[in-house]
Amino acid sequence: MSEKLLTTGEFAKLCKINKQTVIYYDQIGLLTPTYRNEKGYRYYSFRQLELFNVIHLLKELGMSLEEIQSYMEKKSPELFYSLMMKQKEKVRMKKRELENLEKMMDVKISLLEEAEDIDFHQISIQYLPGNLLYLSQNIKDITDEEFAKVVTQFINELNAIGLDTGFQIGGMTLREQVLEGEYTNYSYLYMEQLKQKKNQTYFNSAPGMYAIGYHLGKEESIYRTYERLFSEIQRQNYDIGDYVMEEYIYDGVVKNSEEHYITKIRVHLK
C-alpha cells in the first residue's frame, strides 16, 4: 500500500501553521513537497513533519531562514550534531537570563509589598542580618555633574558583569558625613546582591541593630526623617554606627511626582 500523502492545507494543519507559510517554504526551497501533480498541487508526507519541526526549532532559537537554508544545503549527521550542541548552549544561556529576570521581578514585587505596610510615623529599631553589597567607586564630595556620570558608569558596570539583581541602587553615607548633616553626600553607591560571584569584591554590611525609617517626599526634606531617626536612636540609648544606607522603595518607575517617592533609611547602630 502506497503512503498516503497530505495536501498543503492538511500538512499546514498538522504543523499548526498557515497554508501560505508551507507554500513559502517550498518557494524558497526550504521544505519541498514529496509530490506535485500535473496541476501543480503540492502533496506532503507526514514524515516531513520532523523536518518542519527542526526548521521551527531553529527559527525559535533565532536562526534566520537564510541560515537554515544554508544548513539544509549541506546537511549531514556531523553538521546537525554540531548545530544542536551550539544551539543547546544558547538555550542554556537564555535559561540563565530568564532565571535572573525572574529573580529581579521577585525583588521588585517584594519592594512593592513592603511599601503597602509602611507606617511613616514609626521608627523601628531591629536586628538585621548582614547584606552582601556591590559598591561603586568612592564618590564623596563629587559634583552633581560628576555624580550623573558615576551613576551611569555604575549601572553599565552592573550590567556588564551580571550584578544587576533588581534591587534599587542605594547610597551609603559614612558616619562622619551623617553627623555633619550631609545626609546625601554619599561615599558609595551600592546594589544588594543575592549571592557572591567569583572574582568580584563585595562589601558585607554588618549584622546587628539598625534604626529603620521611611521618608515620603523630595530629597530636600529628608533631613526631617533623619531628625526623627536620631531622636529615637538617642531615646533608646544607641549611637550611630559606621554608615547609613538609603534606597528608594517608590521612585519614578511607579510614581509621577517626587512628592510620593518613598526612601528607606537604615542607620547602623552601636
Long-range contacts (C-beta under 8 A, 24 or more apart in sequence): 3-45, 4-46, 5-34, 5-35, 5-43, 5-44, 5-45, 6-43, 6-44, 6-45, 6-46, 7-41, 7-42, 7-43, 7-44, 8-33, 8-41, 8-42, 8-43, 8-44, 10-44, 11-44, 11-48, 11-49, 14-46, 14-49, 15-49, 15-52, 15-56, 25-55, 28-65, 28-69, 29-69, 29-72, 30-55, 30-65, 30-68, 30-69, 30-72, 31-55, 57-87, 58-83, 58-87, 61-87, 61-90, 61-91, 62-90, 63-87, 100-162, 103-165, 103-166, 103-194, 104-164, 104-165, 104-166, 105-166, 106-166, 107-165, 107-166, 107-167, 108-166, 111-167, 111-168, 111-249, 112-254, 114-249, 115-249, 115-250, 115-262, 118-214, 118-249, 118-262, 119-214, 120-214, 120-215, 120-216, 122-213, 123-211, 123-212, 123-213, 123-228, 123-229, 123-231, 123-232, 124-211, 124-212, 124-213, 125-209, 125-210, 125-211, 125-212, 125-232, 125-233, 125-236, 125-238, 125-269, 126-209, 126-210, 126-212, 127-207, 127-208, 127-209, 127-210, 128-205, 128-207, 128-208, 128-209, 128-210, 128-266, 129-207, 130-204, 130-205, 130-206, 130-207, 131-192, 131-204, 131-205, 132-192, 132-193, 132-194, 132-195, 132-196, 132-202, 132-203, 132-204, 133-172, 133-190, 133-191, 133-192, 133-193, 133-202, 133-203, 133-204, 133-205, 134-158, 134-163, 134-190, 134-191, 134-193, 134-200, 134-202, 134-203, 135-172, 135-188, 135-189, 135-190, 135-202, 135-203, 136-188, 136-189, 136-190, 137-188, 138-187, 138-188, 139-186, 139-187, 139-188, 139-189, 140-174, 140-177, 140-185, 140-186, 140-187, 141-185, 150-189, 151-189, 154-189, 158-191, 161-197, 161-200, 162-197, 163-191, 163-193, 163-197, 163-200, 164-191, 165-191, 165-192, 165-193, 165-194, 167-191, 167-192, 167-247, 168-247, 168-248, 168-249, 168-251, 169-247, 170-245, 170-246, 170-247, 171-245, 171-246, 171-247, 172-243, 172-244, 172-245, 172-246, 173-243, 173-244, 173-245, 173-246, 174-242, 174-243, 175-240, 175-241, 175-242, 175-243, 175-244, 178-226, 178-240, 178-243, 178-244, 178-267, 179-240, 181-223, 183-222, 183-223, 183-226, 183-244, 183-246, 184-219, 184-222, 184-246, 186-246, 187-243, 190-245, 205-243, 205-245, 205-268, 206-241, 206-242, 206-268, 208-241, 208-268, 208-269, 208-270, 209-238, 209-269, 210-266, 210-267, 210-268, 210-269, 211-238, 211-266, 211-267, 211-269, 212-264, 212-265, 212-266, 212-267, 213-264, 213-265, 213-267, 214-249, 214-262, 214-263, 214-264, 214-265, 215-262, 215-263, 215-265, 216-259, 216-260, 216-261, 216-262, 217-258, 217-259, 217-260, 217-261, 218-258, 218-259, 218-261, 219-258, 219-263, 222-263, 222-265, 225-263, 225-265, 226-265, 229-265, 229-267, 233-267, 233-269, 238-269, 238-270, 239-269, 239-270, 240-267, 240-268, 240-269, 240-270, 241-267, 241-268, 241-269, 241-270, 242-268, 242-270, 243-268, 244-268
